[in-house]
Amino acid sequence: MHVMPNRSRKKRQPDPNVTAFSIIQAISGETPREQTAPRSDEKDPLAVELGRRGGLKGGKARAESMTKAQRVASAKKAAAARWAKRKS
């Protein structure tokens, strides 16, 4: 079984334009400008809470809006996907 790499863990490459600009500044003898602080990789707790709230009520709200036949079809499709994943 081939597993795709998780690309979200990849470190972000520096912007080539910023790199080129700093090289030009070094060559010309200009003093480099003060750079802004790098982004923090920590998540905003308020955004996390909002996402969690939506996730907790999403499935129930979706199920309430579906007919019984739609719920049955969705459950069958989910079960088939789980079994297909288990076989491979």
Secondary structure, DSSP 8 states (H G I E B T S, - for coil): ------GGGS-----HHHHHHHHHHHHHT------------S--HHHHHHHHHHHHHHHHHHHHHS-HHHHHHHHHHHHHHHHHHHH-
